[in-house]
Amino acid sequence: LRFIIKFPIYFLHLWLPKAHVEAPTTASILLAGLLLKLGTAGFLRILGSLNFIHTNTWVLIAFLGIILGSFCCVFQRDSKSLAAYSSVTHISFLLLALVFISIRGKIRSLILILAHGYTSTLIFYYIGEFYHTSGRRIIYFINRFFRSRIIIGILFSLTFLSNSGVPPSLSF
């Protein structure tokens, strides 16, 4: 049950964007790439003990997390906070796939958590590179940074699209 603390569900992890904003880039990378996967392992361990009534509750929490997390992403100015809220929304999709107690749901959720592992890590890495170069994390200034470094801009766009779930990515 201790691993579930690291499973970022919207209502339980409103502290997560603040932790990412305050943490250095390497800590954000480790938190998004490794520690949040331990929460998924913990949730997989207790999934067999959930009954149908609890499953409906988790589905409702997942849907509300997707909707509210997406609205929080729209109004963010800080790029690290935006990446953290999109991570919480991505994990809500994972929770939705995981709650459907079937082998296909578990396999899809494992693929989704692997996809989240590399996309969120890369997004925090690119945001860290932007911050170390310009000293800012405000989204408004990222456009100018990516125009001057076109390769990093293309890679960031591909990573962000992979996080969004476009068809050739694992998140799809």
Summary of the structure (lengths in Angstrom):
residues: 172
radius of gyration: 16.1
end to end distance: 29.3
largest distance: 53.8
contacts: 540
relative contact order: 0.14
helix: 80%
strand: 1%
